[in-house]
Amino acid sequence: MFSLAVSASYSKEAPIPSGPMRAGGRDGALRCAKREGELVAMRLLITGGSGFLGRALVREFEQNSARFERVDTFRSREYDLRDRAAVTQLLSDKRPDVIIHLAAKVGGIGANQRYPGTFFYDNLMMGAQLVEEARLRKVQKFVAIGTICSYPKFTPIPFKEENLWNGYPEETNAPYGIAKKMLLVQLEAYRKEFGFRGITLLPVNLYGPGDNFDLETSHVIPAMIRKFHTAKVAGADTVTLWGDGSPSREFLYVEDAARGIRLATEGYDSPEPVNLGSGSEILMKDLAQLVREVVGYEGRIHWDTTKPNGQPRRCLDTSRAKQFGFQAEMPFAEGLKRTYRWFLEAGERE
Ligand SMILES: NC(=O)c1ccc[n+]([C@@H]2O[C@H](COP(=O)([O-])OP(=O)(O)OC[C@H]3O[C@@H](n4cnc5c(N)ncnc54)[C@H](OP(=O)(O)O)[C@@H]3O)[C@@H](O)[C@H]2O)c1
């Protein structure tokens, strides 16, 4: 049996791969390499594997994929991807066949507004250096996790991948969105010049157990959960939320996103970026009501219109992802309940 070597807390035995195996089939699917009659399984490196999406993705590969002999991940204190020497060392140490790049500087509107330079520089440098080093080392496949913050501020609804370049992103997250979009350019250019196989996935806003509930840096759903919960416990009669409640958003459960990334890693090989979403849009004011009900808070909601709304509407065309068999499964209300349950059990302490 192959052993699935992952960082200590994720370690788990993997099932034995079945069927004939070779590297990179004509359909672009990844298969294990065959050397001199011996089966050699592949090594997967997930950057950002300690993060919210990263932990779900490591679990997804542990539980549902037999393609990889090893799934490696690491912390930024071990290898800081902004440092080229650390990137070189990382690939020497792990020798991956496939890389899924999740590591990023991320945050909500507030964090993006406070640290636009850091969001731009860190994300650009991590991605550009890692792709270059992966090309030099002949990594077989590179999966870049982008973001829908890369879309233009006024994109026709639903967002289609071909509209990605038709305008400047919403100002509050443009440095982050553009830095991440540069990776798409790099991968397309490297595919043309070097035959380097890179794909780009664009997940919509994620939510779920394991999210970041720190109000300084969190995204909208964990921020609402924490605010309503704190007000419920304190008996406060009003909760203040940012903006006027008019924008719309789409959300994808983190385990659905992880499954989509695994399916694309195993079965998609084309330079065109692919949206990963649930395909359903919700107004912020309706979202706030829903989260309030899940948390059981009975007070009032005050919308602070001095704070930014962010992008006016977000809803994805999710048809391209069907090419590799992805469709979101988690019903939104159930996903919210699971997220709140996790917050009560673990997230509140973080
Ligand atoms: N969350 C969302 O709603 C969402 C939506 C769309 C796309 N995405 C994308 O999904 C990816 C993961 O997001 P997330 O929400 O899971 O983020 P997260 O929880 O903040 O995790 C970020 C990860 O990046 C690593 N990292 C940060 N700086 C690093 C550096 N200098 N060197 C090496 N590693 C570094 C962190 O490692 P340490 O903990 O060790 O520092 C951590 O594992 C990102 O690429 C993000 O753009 C997220």
The ligand as an SDF file (V2000), in Angstrom:
LIG
                    3D

 48 52  0  0  0  0  0  0  0  0999 V2000
  -11.4070   32.2410    1.2650 N   0  0  0  0  0  0  0  0  0  0  0  0
  -12.0710   32.5890    0.1760 C   0  0  0  0  0  0  0  0  0  0  0  0
  -13.2450   33.0100    0.2120 O   0  0  0  0  0  0  0  0  0  0  0  0
  -11.4240   32.4620   -1.1820 C   0  0  0  0  0  0  0  0  0  0  0  0
  -12.1960   32.7240   -2.3280 C   0  0  0  0  0  0  0  0  0  0  0  0
  -11.6040   32.6230   -3.5840 C   0  0  0  0  0  0  0  0  0  0  0  0
  -10.2680   32.2620   -3.6850 C   0  0  0  0  0  0  0  0  0  0  0  0
   -9.5520   32.0150   -2.5650 N   0  0  0  0  0  0  0  0  0  0  0  0
   -8.1380   31.6480   -2.7320 C   0  0  0  0  0  0  0  0  0  0  0  0
   -7.9150   30.4320   -2.0650 O   0  0  0  0  0  0  0  0  0  0  0  0
   -6.6090   30.4160   -1.5260 C   0  0  0  0  0  0  0  0  0  0  0  0
   -6.6540   30.0580   -0.0590 C   0  0  0  0  0  0  0  0  0  0  0  0
   -7.4280   31.0240    0.6570 O   0  0  0  0  0  0  0  0  0  0  0  0
   -7.7600   30.8180    2.2150 P   0  0  0  0  0  0  0  0  0  0  0  0
   -8.9940   31.5810    2.4900 O   0  0  0  0  0  0  0  0  0  0  0  0
   -7.6720   29.3670    2.5570 O   0  0  0  0  0  0  0  0  0  0  0  0
   -6.5300   31.6020    2.8860 O   0  0  0  0  0  0  0  0  0  0  0  0
   -5.9330   31.4680    4.3730 P   0  0  0  0  0  0  0  0  0  0  0  0
   -6.7800   30.6640    5.2600 O   0  0  0  0  0  0  0  0  0  0  0  0
   -5.5680   32.8660    4.7930 O   0  0  0  0  0  0  0  0  0  0  0  0
   -4.5870   30.6650    4.1360 O   0  0  0  0  0  0  0  0  0  0  0  0
   -3.5030   31.2730    3.5070 C   0  0  0  0  0  0  0  0  0  0  0  0
   -2.4220   30.2430    3.3650 C   0  0  0  0  0  0  0  0  0  0  0  0
   -1.3340   30.8430    2.6430 O   0  0  0  0  0  0  0  0  0  0  0  0
   -0.1370   30.5860    3.3410 C   0  0  0  0  0  0  0  0  0  0  0  0
    0.7840   31.7010    3.1350 N   0  0  0  0  0  0  0  0  0  0  0  0
    0.5140   33.0300    3.2960 C   0  0  0  0  0  0  0  0  0  0  0  0
    1.6300   33.7480    3.0640 N   0  0  0  0  0  0  0  0  0  0  0  0
    2.6030   32.8470    2.7410 C   0  0  0  0  0  0  0  0  0  0  0  0
    3.9840   32.9800    2.3950 C   0  0  0  0  0  0  0  0  0  0  0  0
    4.5800   34.1840    2.3490 N   0  0  0  0  0  0  0  0  0  0  0  0
    4.6860   31.8420    2.1260 N   0  0  0  0  0  0  0  0  0  0  0  0
    4.0820   30.6350    2.1820 C   0  0  0  0  0  0  0  0  0  0  0  0
    2.7950   30.4510    2.5000 N   0  0  0  0  0  0  0  0  0  0  0  0
    2.0580   31.5540    2.7740 C   0  0  0  0  0  0  0  0  0  0  0  0
   -0.5270   30.4760    4.8040 C   0  0  0  0  0  0  0  0  0  0  0  0
    0.4420   29.7190    5.4940 O   0  0  0  0  0  0  0  0  0  0  0  0
    0.7680   30.0050    7.0600 P   0  0  0  0  0  0  0  0  0  0  0  0
   -0.5370   29.8390    7.7970 O   0  0  0  0  0  0  0  0  0  0  0  0
    1.7640   28.9930    7.4230 O   0  0  0  0  0  0  0  0  0  0  0  0
    1.2540   31.4330    7.1180 O   0  0  0  0  0  0  0  0  0  0  0  0
   -1.8740   29.7310    4.6830 C   0  0  0  0  0  0  0  0  0  0  0  0
   -1.6490   28.3450    4.6020 O   0  0  0  0  0  0  0  0  0  0  0  0
   -6.0070   31.7820   -1.8430 C   0  0  0  0  0  0  0  0  0  0  0  0
   -5.2100   31.6720   -2.9890 O   0  0  0  0  0  0  0  0  0  0  0  0
   -7.1970   32.6650   -2.1040 C   0  0  0  0  0  0  0  0  0  0  0  0
   -6.8910   33.7110   -2.9930 O   0  0  0  0  0  0  0  0  0  0  0  0
  -10.0920   32.1020   -1.3130 C   0  0  0  0  0  0  0  0  0  0  0  0
  1  2  1  0
  2  3  2  0
  2  4  1  0
  4  5  1  0
  4 48  2  0
  5  6  2  0
  6  7  1  0
  7  8  2  0
  8  9  1  0
  8 48  1  0
  9 10  1  0
  9 46  1  0
 10 11  1  0
 11 12  1  0
 11 44  1  0
 12 13  1  0
 13 14  1  0
 14 15  2  0
 14 16  1  0
 14 17  1  0
 17 18  1  0
 18 19  2  0
 18 20  1  0
 18 21  1  0
 21 22  1  0
 22 23  1  0
 23 24  1  0
 23 42  1  0
 24 25  1  0
 25 26  1  0
 25 36  1  0
 26 27  1  0
 26 35  1  0
 27 28  2  0
 28 29  1  0
 29 30  1  0
 29 35  2  0
 30 31  1  0
 30 32  2  0
 32 33  1  0
 33 34  2  0
 34 35  1  0
 36 37  1  0
 36 42  1  0
 37 38  1  0
 38 39  2  0
 38 40  1  0
 38 41  1  0
 42 43  1  0
 44 45  1  0
 44 46  1  0
 46 47  1  0
M  CHG  2   8   1  16  -1
M  END
$$$$
